[in-house]
Amino acid sequence: MTLGFAPSSASLSTSAASANRLLEPAEWASAGIPLLRSPREVVSGLHARHRPKPATAIVAVLDPDERLLASASFTRRQAQADGWMFRNALLAQLRRVIPHDLRRRTPVRTAVLLYCREGDGGWTEEDGAWMWGLRDACTLHGLRCGAYITLTRDGWQVLGEGRGGRRPHADSEPEPFALSEAPPPLPRTGGAASEVLRRAAAR
């Protein structure tokens, strides 16, 4: 999939947000999104594994101890930012890399989204659409909705938390695996083969 950029805007009317399926910062902050214990480790690990460039989205699933269980990256195609479209794209990636948890009464795994884009780390309409899409995709896959992180040339930001850093950033080289604690990239084939390779790499 290939994904352009929607116009930035720090404020939206309620009707506009509803029509485009967006979450504004206040809605996201009140949604009870669990805080990452070590956001820089998560960001560095995903950056080292996927090496994102602008317009790349990375969806990752973490276990209760914040260990990476699965992740997938894809490129946003040129179209208007819309949460429903983003939800479908995220859901397709989640279904490809990890089984759903819909049989559980309470989700135990958490999905986080890192989006590499142009501009600064402040909230945009596009971010609002990704937030809506992530929340809905998590509900449909039986996961907890986790952090939404932007990666720009200025660094990374966990939106709604006020936490961020200068490295990694959109133009930086991946950090050594010893620092990022990310295993070497594995073939993203999905299914049992990926699970076997992941377990072998974790030993």
Order of alpha helices (4+ residues) and beta strands (2+ residues): alpha-alpha-alpha-beta-beta-alpha-beta-alpha-beta-beta-beta-alpha-alpha
